[in-house]
Amino acid sequence: MSQIETILTVIKDKFPTLREKKGYLALGVCVLFFLLGLPLTTNVGQHILVLLNNYGVGAAVYFYATLTVIGITWIYGIRNFSNDINFMLGSAPGIFWKTTWTFTAPISLIVIFIYGHIPDENEAKNYLPPWAEITGWILAAVAVFQIPIWGIHVIYRNPEKGIFRKLLNSFKATKDWGPSDPDDKVRWLEMKRSPRIYNERKTEVTVVSSVYNESFKGDDVF
């Protein structure tokens, strides 16, 4: 369910007009994945599953997760991330979560990623035909190279002059980064400039609650 909701969120963010038709969108995505899953019920379904696990999903999931954690905590910054959580939920994460996100999670993911690629004579790939192994490596390449390919695309499209300045500017937030609501954007920028003063003022005025999120208004309309 969480994976389907993640896909729906990405699609709705890209095409905001679909937010009012979440039910139809969810139905379409579920039907699509149902059809894609039918080949797994055939006689070669086990081989397809091995290819997806060992090469497709297995090769990419930890790679994506590692880069995501590093990007959020080390490039965007754990302080910025904590301030954003404080802005949305009304309380900042404690030292445990900051330590986990900054050190424990990336180190653990890197170790698991390396360990998972140590050759094992009992692995299923040993009894896969050569064409299946080639297909598997193609799946792995398509999955893993998505990030560098789109990264190069973003750097190339950057308006700055010179490769170094393009690269440096590509790691900076754009002007439209932040809450989509104008009022929230003003408060968010105020919080960014002075988190301590913002928190003191926020406490004096009202208590922020995460129970109701305006951004999800209209999502449940079928």
N, C-alpha and C positions, 0 to 999 in steps of 0.2 A: 504494500500500500504506500509506504514512504517513497519507494522508487518511482511509482506512478505519479505521486504528487510532486516529486522533484521535476519530472519531465513536464508535467502540466504547468508548473510555475515558470519554467524556462520558456515554454511556448507563449504563455500569457504575457510574460515580460517583453518578449520580442514583438508580439502582436496584441496590444492592449484591447483591441476591439473584441477579442475572444473571451475576455473575462466575464462578459454577460452570458456566455454560452458554455459555461464550465461543464455542465452535464453532458452536452453533446460532444464536447472535446474529450472528456474522460471516456465516454463510450467509444469514440473513434480510436483512441489510443489503446484501450483494452482489446478491442476487436483486432487491431493490427498486431498486437503482441500475441493474441490467441492464434492467429493465422501463422505467425512466424514460429510459434511453438509446435505446430502440427508435425513438421518433419522429425521432431524429437521422438514422436510416437511410432515411427517406422522402424524397419529392421536395422537401419544404419543410424538410428537415433543416438545410440551409445557413443558411436564414433564422433558424431557431431558435437555431443556434449563434451567429450574429451578435448576436441579442438577448441571449443569455446572456453573451457576452464583452463586448459594448459597454455593456450596461446593468446586467444582473444581477450577475455575478461581477466584471466589470471595474470597476464603480462602487464595489463594496463592499470588495474584498480589500485595497486599499491603505489605505482608510479604517479598516478594522478593524485592520490591522497597525500603522498609525500610532498609533491610540489605545491599542493594547495595549502598544507600546513606551513611550509616554509614561506610561501608567498604572503600568507596572512600575518604570521607572527614576526617574520624577519624583514620582509620587504615593506608591506603596509605598516607593520609595527604593532607589537602587542599592546602598546599604550593607546594607539589610535583605535585598535579593535576593542579594547576594554572600555574606552570612552564611548564608542558606538553602542556597546551593550548597555552601558549605564544610561545612555540617552533613550534607548528603546524600552528597557525594563525598569529603570529607576534605581538600579543598584549595580555596582561594578563587580566583576568576578574577583574572587579572593586569590591569595597567593598560590593555593593548590592548583587551581585551574590555569593560572598564568604559567606556572612551572610545567604543568602537564602539556599544555599546548606548545610551549616554546622549546622544551628539551625532550621530555619523555616521549611524546607522540612522534616527532620526526625521527628520533633515534630508533625507536621500536619499529617503525615502518621501514626504515632503511635496512635494518637487520633482517626483518621478515622477507623483504624483497630479495635480498642477496641469498638468504637461506633457501628460498623457494626456487632459485635458479641453479642450485648445486645439482649436478647430474646424479640421477638415481637409476640404477639398473632395473629397478622394478617399476619404473614409470610406464604409463600406458603408451607413451610415444614409441616405445621399443617394438610394439606389435602393430603399429600403424603403417600402412603402405606408404611408399615414398611420396606419392602425390598428395597424401593427406598431410604429411609433415611440411611439404612445400606450401600447401594451403594454410596450414597453421602459422607458419612464419610470415606469410603475407598478412594474415589477420593481425598478428602481433605488431608488424610494422605499421599497418594502417592505424591501429589503436595508439601506439606509443608516439608516432611522429606527428600526431595532430597538434600537440603543443608547440614544438619547434616550427612547424610549418606556419601556423597562425601567428606565432610570435614574430617570425620574419615578415609576414604580411603586415602586421601592425607597425613594425619598425619602418618598413618601406613606405607606408602610407603617411608616416609622421611628417608634418610640414617643416620641421627643422632642417637646416642645412648641415651636411656632413654626417657621416655614419656614427661618429661618437655622440654627437648631440642628439641625433635621432634615437639612438639606443638609450641615452640618459633620459630623454624626455618621455620615452615610451613607458618608463617605470613610474611616471608621475601621474597623479589623478587628474582627470579632465575637469573642465569648469562645471560640467553638469553632474559631477559625482556628488552623491548625497541624497537626502530625502526628496521625493518628487513633489511633495506638497510644499508650496512656497513658504507658508508659515513655519512648517517644521524645518525647512531649509535655513531660515533665519535663526531659529533657536539652535539648530545644529552647529552653524557657523559660530554662534556666540559661545557655545560649549567648547568648540575646538580652540578658540582664542584663549579662553580662561576657564578650564574645567572646574576649578575650585570655587570661583565666584559664581559660576552658573549653578553648581550644586547647592550652594548656600541659598541663592535666590529661589531655586526651584522648591527647596524644602519649605521656605517661608510661604510660598504661594499655594502650592497644591501637592498632592501625592500622585505620582505618575503610576498608572496601572497598565499592565500588559494584557488584561482580560479582553479588552476591546481594541481591535486594530482596524483603523479606518481604511487601510490599504486593501483589506479583504472584503470591503463592502460590495455587495452585488455578485460575489463569487458563487454563491449558492443558488443563483437563479438558473433554473433548468431551461 
